[in-house]
Amino acid sequence: MTRDLGPAPSERPPLGRAFGRLWTAAAFSNLADGLVRTAVPLIATTLTTDPLAIAAIGALAFLPWLLFGLPAGMLVDRFDRRVIMAGANVLRGAAAVALAVLIVADQITIWALFAGVLVFGLGETLFDNATNAVIPALVAPVGLDRANGRVQAAQITIDSFLAQPVAGLLFALSLALPIWLGAAGYVVPVILALLLPSAAGRPLRARGDARPAAAISTRSALGYLWRHRYLRALVLFTAVVGSAFSFAQAATILYFLDTQGVPPAAIGFVTAGIGIGALAGSLVAPFLVDRFGRGAVMLGANLLAAVSLALVAVAPGVILAVVFYALMAFAVSTWNVPWGALRQLIVPGDIFGRVLGVIRSLTWGLFPIATLAGGLVARVDLRLPYVIAAGATLIATLLAARLILAASRQTGPAPVGADSAQPNSSSSS
C-alpha cells in the first residue's frame, strides 16, 4: 500500500489574489512592528541605564498574550475579522504617532514607552489571531502549509534582514524617525484588510453544527480544546519544547560575545546568519510536507532541533556555532509551518480565534519563565542551557513520537461539542 504524497509541485493550485492581499498586509504589519520593536529599547537607553527597566520592555511585549490572548480570540470569532485586522493596526499606528510626537516635543518618558509597548502588544494579539483565522477562508486545505510558510518567511525576512538594520540606521539619524516610519507602515494593512473578500471576515462553520456563531460560547471553545485529546496533547508537547527553546536562548547574546568571542559590532551578522536558517525552514517546509507527510516532517524537525542545540553547546568556534544555531532555527521554522496548518485544519473556523488564544496563552505564557530560568543556569556556564534544552527536547520528542506522526492522519475539524473519541483524534493516547 502506497501513501499519497499529495499533489506534485506543478499541480498545486495557486493561493490566489485574496491571499496575496493578506500576505502583503501581514508583511507591512511585520515591517512596522519590527521598526517599532527595535527602536523602542534603543530610545529607552537614552532615558535610563537601569537594566531592569530595559528588560521590562521585552517582558511587557509578552504580557498582552497572557492577559488578552483569549479575549482577542473571542473578538476575532464574534466580529468581522477584516475589521479586527484593520482596527488593530489603527490602534498601533495611533500609539506610534503618539510616541513620535512625545519624542519630537522632548516629553518622552520610560513610562510612555512602557504604555506604547503594551498597546503594540495588544494590537499584535488581535492582528495575528485574525490573520491566522482568515487564512483557511482564503486557501484550500491542500494549500495551508504553503500559505503558512509564506507568511512566516515574510515575517522572518522582514524582521531579521530589513526592520532591525533599518531601525538602527534611522535611530542614528533621529530618535523619532523609525517610529514615524512604523506608524506609516501600519496604514497599508488597514487598507488591504478591508479589501479582502467579505467571506474572509466570517468564521467558517464546523461540519454538523447548525448553531449560529454567537451561540457558541467561550466555554464551548475551551471544552473543544479539552475534549480533543489529540490537539490537547500536542499543545502540551509544544509548550514543553517551546519552553526548552526559550530556556536555551536566554543567554544567547552573552554566549556569542563571551564564549565565542564575537565583537559587539558583529552581532548583527550572527543574527542574520541565524535568520537565514529560519527563512530556509519556512520556505522548505511546505515541500517537505508534500514529500514526506506532515507528521514525519514535524517529528524530524524536533529531532533536528535537539541535535542542533547539543551541537551549539559543543561548537569549537563562532562559525560552527552560527551554523548549528541556524540549523536549530531551520528546525523550529520547519515545525512552525505544519503546526500552524494543522491547527487551521483541526479547529472549527467559528471557534478558531478563541482556541488559538488559549493555545498561545498556555504556550507563550511559559516562555518568559523559561527564559528567566535559563538565565539563572547560564550563570553557571553559558553552554549549559543548550545541553539541558537539548536533552529535554530529545526526551519529549521521543515520548511523543507516535503523537506527532499522527498529524498526517488529521483530516479536518470535528463538530463543536463532539466527543473526544472522534475519528481524527482517536490516535492519541
matplotlib code that plots the C-alpha trace (Angstrom):
import matplotlib.pyplot as plt

x = [0.0, 1.5, 1.0, -0.4, 2.3, 0.0, -0.1, 3.1, 4.5, 3.2, -0.3, -0.6, -3.4, -2.5, -3.1, -5.0, -5.1, -7.0, -4.2, -1.8, -3.5, -3.5, 0.3, 1.1, -0.9, 1.0, 4.3, 3.7, 2.4, 5.6, 7.7, 6.0, 6.2, 9.9, 10.8, 8.9, 10.1, 13.7, 13.5, 11.7, 14.5, 17.1, 15.1, 14.8, 18.6, 18.6, 16.3, 17.7, 20.7, 18.7, 18.9, 15.7, 13.8, 15.2, 14.4, 10.8, 10.2, 10.8, 8.7, 5.8, 5.7, 4.5, 2.1, -0.8, -0.7, -1.0, -3.8, -5.6, -5.0, -8.4, -10.4, -8.7, -9.8, -13.4, -13.4, -12.0, -14.7, -17.6, -16.9, -15.7, -12.1, -11.2, -12.4, -10.4, -7.2, -7.8, -8.7, -5.6, -3.3, -5.2, -4.6, -0.9, -0.5, -2.1, 0.2, 3.3, 2.2, 1.7, 5.2, 6.7, 5.0, 6.3, 9.8, 9.7, 8.3, 11.1, 8.4, 9.0, 9.4, 10.1, 6.5, 5.3, 7.4, 6.0, 2.5, 3.4, 4.8, 1.6, -0.6, 1.6, 1.3, -2.5, -2.7, -0.5, -2.7, -5.7, -4.0, -2.0, -5.0, -7.3, -4.7, -4.4, -8.1, -8.6, -6.1, -8.4, -11.2, -8.9, -6.9, -7.9, -6.7, -4.1, -2.5, -2.4, 1.2, 2.3, 0.3, 1.7, 5.2, 5.0, 3.6, 6.3, 9.0, 7.9, 8.0, 11.5, 12.9, 11.5, 12.4, 15.9, 17.1, 15.1, 13.4, 16.2, 19.1, 16.9, 15.5, 19.1, 20.2, 17.1, 17.6, 21.1, 19.7, 16.7, 15.1, 11.6, 12.3, 11.8, 8.6, 7.2, 8.1, 6.5, 3.3, 3.2, 3.7, 0.6, -1.6, -1.1, -2.5, -5.6, -6.5, -5.6, -7.5, -10.7, -10.2, -10.3, -13.4, -16.4, -16.4, -13.0, -14.5, -17.0, -16.0, -16.0, -18.7, -17.9, -19.5, -22.6, -23.0, -26.2, -25.9, -25.2, -21.7, -23.0, -24.5, -21.1, -19.7, -16.2, -16.8, -17.7, -14.4, -12.4, -14.4, -13.5, -9.8, -10.1, -12.1, -10.0, -7.4, -5.0, -4.9, -4.7, -1.7, 0.1, -0.4, 1.2, 4.1, 4.5, 4.5, 7.3, 9.5, 8.9, 9.9, 13.1, 14.0, 13.3, 15.4, 18.3, 18.2, 18.1, 21.8, 22.4, 23.9, 26.3, 27.1, 28.3, 30.0, 31.8, 32.1, 32.6, 34.4, 32.2, 32.8, 29.7, 29.7, 29.4, 26.4, 24.2, 26.0, 25.4, 21.6, 21.5, 23.1, 20.6, 17.8, 18.9, 18.3, 14.9, 14.0, 15.1, 13.0, 9.9, 10.4, 11.3, 8.7, 5.8, 7.8, 8.9, 5.3, 4.2, 7.0, 7.1, 3.8, 3.1, 3.7, 7.1, 8.3, 7.2, 8.9, 12.1, 12.1, 12.1, 14.8, 16.9, 16.3, 17.5, 20.7, 21.3, 21.0, 23.6, 25.9, 25.7, 26.8, 29.9, 30.7, 34.5, 34.3, 32.0, 31.4, 30.2, 28.2, 26.4, 25.9, 24.5, 22.3, 21.0, 20.2, 18.2, 16.3, 15.7, 14.2, 12.0, 10.6, 10.1, 8.0, 6.0, 4.7, 2.9, 1.9, 0.1, -1.6, -2.6, -4.3, -6.2, -7.2, -8.4, -10.1, -13.5, -13.4, -16.1, -14.1, -10.6, -9.8, -10.6, -8.8, -5.7, -5.9, -5.9, -3.1, -0.8, -1.6, -0.7, 2.5, 3.8, 2.9, 5.6, 8.3, 9.3, 9.5, 11.7, 13.9, 14.5, 15.3, 17.7, 19.4, 20.0, 21.5, 23.7, 25.4, 27.0, 28.1, 26.8, 26.8, 24.8, 21.3, 21.8, 22.8, 19.7, 17.4, 18.7, 18.1, 14.6, 13.7, 15.0, 13.2, 9.9, 10.1, 10.8, 8.0, 5.6, 6.8, 3.5, 1.5, 3.5, 3.4, -0.4, -0.5, -0.6, -3.9, -5.8, -8.4, -10.4, -12.4, -15.0, -18.3, -18.2, -19.2, -18.2, -17.0, -13.2, -13.3, -13.9, -12.1, -9.5, -8.3, -8.6, -4.9, -3.8, -3.4]
y = [0.0, 3.3, 6.6, 9.6, 12.2, 15.0, 16.9, 17.4, 21.0, 21.7, 20.6, 22.8, 25.2, 28.9, 30.6, 33.4, 37.2, 37.4, 35.6, 37.9, 40.8, 39.1, 38.3, 41.9, 43.2, 40.8, 41.8, 45.6, 44.9, 42.9, 45.7, 48.3, 46.0, 45.4, 49.0, 50.0, 46.9, 47.6, 51.4, 51.4, 49.7, 52.0, 55.0, 53.6, 53.6, 57.4, 57.7, 55.2, 52.9, 50.6, 47.1, 46.1, 48.9, 47.9, 44.2, 45.2, 46.4, 42.9, 41.3, 43.7, 42.6, 39.1, 40.4, 41.1, 37.4, 36.3, 38.7, 39.3, 36.2, 34.7, 37.9, 38.7, 35.3, 36.0, 39.2, 37.5, 34.9, 37.3, 40.2, 40.8, 39.6, 42.2, 45.0, 43.4, 43.4, 47.0, 48.2, 46.5, 48.5, 51.7, 51.2, 50.5, 53.3, 55.8, 54.6, 55.1, 58.6, 59.5, 58.3, 60.1, 63.3, 63.0, 62.4, 65.4, 67.5, 66.2, 64.9, 61.1, 59.1, 55.5, 55.1, 56.3, 53.6, 51.0, 52.1, 52.0, 48.5, 47.3, 48.9, 47.4, 44.0, 44.4, 45.2, 42.2, 39.7, 41.0, 41.2, 37.9, 36.0, 37.4, 36.7, 33.0, 32.7, 34.3, 32.0, 28.9, 31.1, 32.1, 29.0, 25.4, 22.8, 21.5, 24.9, 25.7, 24.6, 26.8, 29.7, 29.5, 29.0, 32.2, 34.2, 33.0, 33.5, 37.1, 37.7, 36.3, 38.1, 41.4, 41.1, 39.7, 41.4, 44.6, 46.1, 45.6, 47.1, 49.9, 50.8, 51.1, 53.3, 55.6, 55.8, 57.1, 59.9, 60.7, 59.1, 59.6, 58.6, 54.8, 55.4, 57.7, 55.2, 52.4, 54.5, 54.9, 51.2, 50.4, 52.2, 49.8, 46.7, 48.7, 49.3, 45.8, 44.1, 46.0, 44.9, 41.2, 39.3, 39.6, 35.8, 36.2, 38.2, 35.5, 32.4, 29.1, 26.8, 23.4, 20.4, 19.2, 22.3, 24.2, 26.8, 30.4, 31.6, 33.9, 30.9, 29.1, 30.3, 30.7, 27.7, 25.6, 26.6, 25.7, 22.5, 21.6, 22.0, 20.0, 17.2, 17.0, 14.6, 14.8, 18.6, 18.9, 16.5, 18.3, 21.7, 20.3, 18.9, 22.3, 24.1, 21.8, 22.0, 25.7, 26.4, 24.3, 26.6, 29.7, 28.2, 27.6, 31.1, 33.1, 33.9, 33.8, 37.2, 36.6, 33.1, 34.6, 37.7, 35.9, 32.2, 32.6, 36.0, 37.8, 41.6, 43.5, 45.3, 41.9, 40.5, 41.7, 39.2, 36.4, 37.2, 37.4, 34.0, 32.6, 34.3, 32.6, 29.2, 30.3, 31.6, 28.4, 26.3, 28.4, 28.1, 24.4, 23.1, 23.0, 20.9, 18.6, 18.1, 17.3, 14.8, 13.1, 14.0, 16.4, 14.1, 12.9, 16.5, 17.6, 14.7, 15.2, 18.9, 18.3, 15.7, 18.1, 20.8, 18.6, 17.7, 21.3, 22.5, 20.0, 21.0, 24.7, 23.7, 22.0, 24.2, 24.9, 28.2, 31.0, 29.9, 26.4, 27.9, 30.1, 27.2, 25.0, 27.8, 28.4, 24.7, 24.9, 28.0, 26.0, 23.1, 25.5, 27.2, 23.8, 22.7, 26.0, 25.8, 22.4, 23.1, 26.3, 24.5, 21.6, 24.0, 25.6, 22.2, 20.7, 23.7, 24.7, 28.2, 29.7, 29.0, 29.2, 32.6, 31.6, 28.2, 29.9, 32.4, 29.7, 27.8, 30.8, 31.8, 28.4, 28.1, 31.6, 32.4, 29.9, 31.4, 34.3, 32.0, 29.5, 32.4, 33.6, 30.0, 29.7, 32.9, 31.6, 28.4, 30.4, 32.0, 28.6, 28.1, 29.8, 26.5, 24.6, 25.8, 24.4, 21.0, 20.9, 22.1, 19.5, 16.7, 17.9, 18.3, 14.9, 13.1, 14.9, 14.2, 10.5, 10.1, 12.0, 10.4, 8.5, 11.5, 13.7, 11.2, 11.0, 14.6, 13.2, 11.4, 14.6, 15.2, 18.2, 19.7, 17.8, 19.4, 21.7, 19.7, 16.4, 13.7, 13.3, 9.9, 11.5, 9.7, 12.4, 12.3, 8.6, 8.0, 9.9, 8.3]
z = [0.0, -1.0, 0.7, -1.1, -1.1, -2.3, -5.5, -7.4, -7.3, -10.8, -9.8, -6.7, -7.0, -6.8, -3.4, -5.1, -5.1, -1.9, -0.1, -1.8, -0.2, 3.2, 2.8, 1.8, 4.8, 7.1, 5.6, 6.1, 9.6, 10.4, 9.0, 11.1, 14.2, 13.6, 13.2, 16.4, 18.4, 17.5, 18.1, 21.5, 23.5, 21.8, 22.8, 26.3, 26.6, 26.2, 29.2, 31.7, 32.3, 34.6, 33.2, 34.8, 33.1, 29.7, 30.4, 31.3, 27.8, 26.5, 29.3, 28.6, 25.0, 26.1, 28.7, 26.3, 25.1, 28.7, 29.6, 26.3, 24.2, 25.0, 24.8, 21.5, 20.2, 21.4, 19.4, 16.3, 16.4, 17.1, 14.7, 11.1, 11.0, 8.4, 10.6, 13.6, 11.4, 10.3, 13.8, 15.3, 13.0, 13.5, 17.3, 16.8, 14.3, 16.7, 19.5, 17.3, 16.3, 20.0, 20.9, 17.9, 18.9, 22.5, 21.3, 19.0, 21.9, 24.2, 26.5, 26.1, 29.4, 30.1, 31.3, 27.9, 26.3, 28.6, 27.7, 24.0, 24.2, 25.8, 23.1, 20.4, 22.0, 22.3, 18.6, 17.8, 19.6, 17.6, 14.2, 14.4, 15.7, 13.0, 10.3, 11.3, 11.4, 7.9, 6.1, 5.9, 4.5, 1.6, 1.0, 0.3, 2.9, 0.4, 0.3, 4.1, 4.6, 1.7, 2.9, 6.4, 5.1, 3.0, 5.9, 8.2, 5.6, 5.1, 8.9, 9.3, 6.3, 7.3, 11.0, 10.5, 7.3, 7.0, 10.0, 12.6, 10.5, 9.1, 12.5, 13.8, 11.0, 11.3, 15.0, 14.4, 12.4, 14.6, 17.6, 16.3, 12.6, 13.0, 15.0, 12.3, 9.6, 11.7, 12.0, 8.3, 7.8, 9.8, 7.2, 4.4, 6.3, 7.2, 3.6, 2.4, 5.2, 4.3, 0.6, 1.5, 0.4, 2.7, 3.2, 4.9, 7.7, 8.6, 10.6, 8.7, 10.1, 11.5, 9.8, 11.7, 13.8, 13.0, 15.8, 14.9, 15.8, 18.5, 20.3, 20.6, 23.9, 25.1, 27.4, 24.3, 22.7, 25.8, 26.0, 22.4, 23.1, 26.3, 24.7, 21.6, 23.1, 20.1, 19.9, 23.7, 23.8, 21.0, 22.7, 25.8, 23.8, 22.1, 25.5, 26.8, 23.7, 23.2, 26.8, 26.3, 23.3, 25.4, 28.2, 25.8, 24.2, 27.4, 27.3, 23.5, 23.2, 26.1, 24.6, 21.4, 23.0, 25.9, 24.9, 21.2, 21.3, 18.8, 18.8, 19.7, 16.3, 14.6, 16.5, 13.6, 11.3, 13.8, 14.0, 10.2, 9.9, 12.2, 10.3, 7.1, 8.7, 9.9, 6.5, 4.8, 7.1, 6.3, 2.5, 2.5, 5.0, 2.6, 0.1, 2.8, 3.9, 0.3, 0.0, 3.4, 5.1, 7.9, 10.8, 9.6, 9.0, 12.5, 14.1, 12.1, 12.9, 16.6, 16.5, 14.4, 16.9, 19.8, 17.9, 16.9, 20.4, 21.6, 18.7, 19.7, 23.2, 22.0, 19.0, 19.0, 17.1, 16.2, 12.6, 13.6, 16.4, 14.0, 11.6, 14.3, 15.7, 12.2, 11.9, 15.0, 13.6, 10.5, 12.5, 14.5, 11.4, 9.7, 12.7, 12.9, 9.3, 9.5, 13.2, 12.1, 9.2, 11.5, 13.9, 11.0, 9.7, 13.0, 14.8, 13.5, 12.0, 14.2, 17.4, 15.9, 17.4, 20.9, 20.7, 19.2, 22.0, 24.6, 22.9, 22.7, 26.3, 27.5, 25.4, 25.0, 28.6, 29.8, 27.7, 30.0, 32.9, 31.0, 29.8, 33.4, 34.4, 31.5, 32.6, 36.1, 34.8, 32.4, 35.4, 36.0, 32.4, 29.2, 27.4, 30.0, 29.0, 25.5, 26.9, 29.2, 26.4, 24.0, 26.5, 27.3, 23.6, 22.7, 25.6, 24.9, 21.2, 21.6, 24.2, 21.8, 18.5, 17.9, 18.7, 16.3, 13.5, 13.8, 12.5, 8.9, 9.7, 10.8, 8.2, 9.4, 12.2, 14.1, 15.1, 18.1, 21.2, 19.6, 21.8, 22.2, 20.5, 17.1, 14.3, 13.8, 17.4, 18.2, 17.5, 20.6, 24.0]

ax = plt.figure().add_subplot(projection="3d")
ax.plot(x, y, z, "-o")
ax.set_aspect("equal")
plt.show()
